[in-house]
Amino acid sequence: CEPPESGLMSDLLWSDPQPFPGKSPSKRGVGYSFGPDIAEAFLKHNNLSLLVRSHEVKDEGYVVEHGGKTITVFSAPNYCDSMGNKGAFIHFEEDLKPKFTQYDCVPHPNIRPMAYAAGMGGLFS
């Protein structure tokens, strides 16, 4: 099942932070880019203090933006066997401050990149 090409679920999945105020069309061609003012308004409207999101590759596995109000965390190191990024995960302790753990990829087996994405048939091509 693929996500819809438009609508709320698509916007939630594909929208990314931008460093400047306002919103603009996303570089992905779907969703939006949103600035710190949009993030702050969302947090205030929903009585939240932090926006934690994923679904965007980050070189160090995570990035903190918008004055510490928006965090992107990406857990797949060396995404698609080609990006060279670290992976990371986030956890919150009792003080509710984010703690990050970063990691590198492990050596890849002798299988052509992304072969596993094609199902078992792709492993033997």
N, C-alpha and C positions, 0 to 999 in steps of 0.2 A: 504494500500500500504506500503510495507516494503522498507527500503533503500537498495540500491544494496550492494552486498557482497564485491565488489572491485571497484576500479576506484576513480575518483576525489571526488565525493560526499561522498563515504564511508570514504576516507582519511580525508576529512574536518570534518565529523561527529565524527569519532572515535579517532583521533590523540590527544595526551595529552602532556603537558609540562613535561620535566625531568630536574633535577638540573644541570646535567653535559653536556658538549658540544657534538654536533653531533646529529645524529638520530639513533634510534634503533627500533627493532620490539616492538609493543605495548604490554603491559601486558594483554590487552583485547583479543589479538589474531587476531585483525584486525586493520588497521591503523598503525601509528608510534608514537613513543615518540620523541619529539624534544627538543633540548637544547637551551640555551640562544643565542648561535651564529646563530642558524637556525631562531629563532624568529627575531633577529636583522636584518638578511639578508632579511627576508620577509618584515619587516617594511620598510627598506630602499628601496627595490625594488618597493614597492607600495606607497612610499612617505607618510607613516603613522608614527605615534608616539606611538601607543598603540594597542595591540591585546586584545580584550575582547571576551571571549568564554564561553561556558557552556557545558552541557551534561556530567558533571563529579561531583559526590557527593563530597562535601567539608564539614568537620566537623563544621566549623563556618559559612557556607553558601557562603563563598568566600575565595579566597586566591590571593595574589599578589606575582608574581614570576619574575624571570629573570630581577632583578634590577628594578622592577617597570614597566617593559615593557609588561608583560603578566598578565592578570587578568582572573581568572575563577570565575564565579558567578553561583550559583545553587539555584533555587527558591523553591524547594520542601522540606519542613522540614520533618524530620523523614521519609525519602524516603522509599517507599514500606512498610510503617508501621513498620519498623524494624531497620533503620540505626541510629536513635538517633541524626541526624545532625540538625543544624539550617538551615533555609532558608535565602536568602538575595536577595536584588535587588540593582541595581546601577543606579545612575543618575548623570548627568553632568550639572553643573551650567555654568554661563557665562565664568568662568575662565578655563573651560574644565578639571578641576580636578575631579576625581571620588569621589562620596559620597556614602557610603554604608549604607543600612538599613538592620539589621538582625532581625529575628523573630523565635520564637519557634512554634511548631505545637500546634494545639488546641486538646483538648481531643477527642479521637476517639469514634465514636458511637459504640454501642454494636453489631458490625458486624465483622465476622472473617477477619483478615488482607487480603487484596488484593481481597476480594470477588467482589468488584465493577469492577475489571478488567475483569471478566468473563461475563459481561453484566448482565441483570436483573436476569437471571437464577442463577448466582453465589450468589446473595443476600439471596436466600432461601434454600441453601444447608445445 
